[in-house]
């Protein structure tokens, strides 16, 4: 299976999965060097497909990724977004990170965040990187992994 076939396979697999829930829709697909991006348009099933805090969304990603691995596809990292949920979530998190950055800049004291998913940690690292006086460090393991924002002169 080549790269284009892997992208087509992932798109069709997700569309078939969604059809089991009664949603017949066209999934938008794009691909960069290592991740297949699948975007499901907004529908009456948004809340169901996203799940509590994105749990169902992550599960669908896992299923499609596992199917790609089993098919020995060259790409098997998958990112699924329903009704731009992940983008909106990242935007809200980025706004919150800006507030935390202001706190650290004023107090010059380190600020520990709550444990987060890898995707959320990437948003934090990217947002803090826009402030040259600040640094981030991931601390902990597994579910306890969190970020500390600190002042660095």
Legacy VTK file of the C-alpha trace (Angstrom):
# vtk DataFile Version 3.0
C-alpha trace
ASCII
DATASET POLYDATA
POINTS 153 float
0.000 0.000 0.000
1.464 3.354 -0.990
0.938 6.732 0.657
-2.055 7.807 -1.477
-3.721 4.451 -0.921
-3.237 4.848 2.842
-4.947 8.260 2.763
-7.841 6.883 0.702
-8.092 3.848 2.999
-8.270 6.052 6.139
-10.950 8.306 4.589
-13.113 5.364 3.514
-12.613 3.534 6.811
-13.785 6.568 8.822
-16.748 7.183 6.489
-17.766 3.521 6.890
-17.391 3.790 10.678
-19.561 6.926 10.746
-22.217 5.241 8.606
-22.717 2.675 11.395
-23.875 5.603 13.540
-26.261 6.726 10.800
-24.078 9.559 9.529
-23.453 9.405 5.802
-21.067 12.252 5.134
-18.043 13.138 3.060
-14.934 13.370 5.219
-12.371 15.978 4.146
-8.833 14.623 4.081
-5.371 16.128 3.921
-1.954 14.752 4.636
1.433 16.104 5.620
4.700 14.198 5.960
3.582 11.970 8.794
-0.075 12.563 9.761
-3.348 11.950 7.935
-5.837 14.699 8.854
-9.533 13.742 8.641
-12.198 16.407 9.159
-15.805 15.425 9.789
-18.283 18.236 9.025
-20.731 19.459 11.642
-23.890 17.390 12.069
-26.568 16.524 14.611
-24.181 13.890 16.029
-21.326 16.261 16.988
-21.625 15.716 20.741
-21.917 11.958 20.342
-18.929 11.721 17.986
-16.735 13.964 20.131
-17.683 12.371 23.439
-16.876 13.612 26.905
-13.686 15.725 26.677
-12.971 14.225 23.244
-12.839 10.594 24.421
-14.886 9.199 21.527
-12.854 11.239 19.062
-9.594 9.794 20.418
-11.077 6.290 20.260
-12.011 6.751 16.596
-8.477 7.961 15.888
-7.102 4.846 17.568
-9.379 2.542 15.547
-8.490 4.127 12.192
-4.804 4.180 13.107
-4.894 0.497 14.120
-6.628 -0.403 10.838
-3.884 1.390 8.899
-1.172 -0.420 10.880
-2.846 -3.776 10.244
-2.975 -2.978 6.528
0.766 -2.228 6.713
0.247 1.320 5.472
3.308 3.595 5.321
1.362 6.238 7.288
-0.680 5.339 10.322
-0.725 8.499 12.462
-4.238 9.889 12.224
-5.817 13.095 13.478
-9.618 13.271 13.348
-11.536 16.496 14.026
-15.318 16.769 14.255
-16.867 20.186 13.498
-13.491 21.868 14.214
-13.749 20.807 17.880
-9.990 20.352 18.248
-9.214 23.682 16.602
-11.654 25.556 18.856
-10.298 23.720 21.905
-6.706 24.605 20.932
-7.699 28.263 20.451
-9.341 28.403 23.900
-6.350 26.704 25.503
-3.974 29.116 23.770
-5.931 32.070 25.196
-5.688 30.543 28.689
-1.939 29.950 28.238
-1.500 33.648 27.400
-3.043 34.474 30.797
-0.685 32.054 32.547
2.257 33.613 30.674
1.271 37.060 31.986
1.171 35.658 35.532
4.659 34.167 35.198
6.051 37.352 33.619
4.666 39.448 36.497
5.598 37.128 39.370
8.706 35.510 37.842
7.580 32.367 39.724
7.182 28.993 37.940
3.619 27.923 37.204
2.658 24.220 37.087
-0.237 23.253 34.848
-2.591 20.343 35.374
-1.790 17.062 33.567
-2.730 17.273 29.872
-2.904 15.201 26.732
0.086 15.306 24.366
-1.915 17.430 21.903
-2.725 20.005 24.594
0.899 20.052 25.765
1.996 20.815 22.176
-0.383 23.810 22.134
1.095 25.070 25.412
4.715 24.667 24.225
3.905 26.469 20.948
2.098 29.340 22.672
4.774 29.874 25.342
7.493 29.776 22.656
6.147 33.133 21.439
7.470 34.656 24.693
11.299 34.657 24.590
11.582 35.328 28.346
9.634 32.160 29.193
10.442 28.465 29.004
8.408 25.286 29.292
9.328 21.893 30.633
7.283 18.681 30.585
7.450 16.926 33.941
6.143 13.549 35.095
5.170 10.340 33.383
2.019 8.964 31.769
-1.243 10.502 32.929
0.612 12.722 35.429
2.718 14.421 32.727
2.285 18.175 32.942
4.030 21.381 31.935
5.811 23.928 34.109
6.068 27.447 32.673
9.044 29.336 34.084
10.748 32.683 33.722
14.205 32.570 32.125
16.275 35.698 31.697
LINES 1 154
153 0 1 2 3 4 5 6 7 8 9 10 11 12 13 14 15 16 17 18 19 20 21 22 23 24 25 26 27 28 29 30 31 32 33 34 35 36 37 38 39 40 41 42 43 44 45 46 47 48 49 50 51 52 53 54 55 56 57 58 59 60 61 62 63 64 65 66 67 68 69 70 71 72 73 74 75 76 77 78 79 80 81 82 83 84 85 86 87 88 89 90 91 92 93 94 95 96 97 98 99 100 101 102 103 104 105 106 107 108 109 110 111 112 113 114 115 116 117 118 119 120 121 122 123 124 125 126 127 128 129 130 131 132 133 134 135 136 137 138 139 140 141 142 143 144 145 146 147 148 149 150 151 152
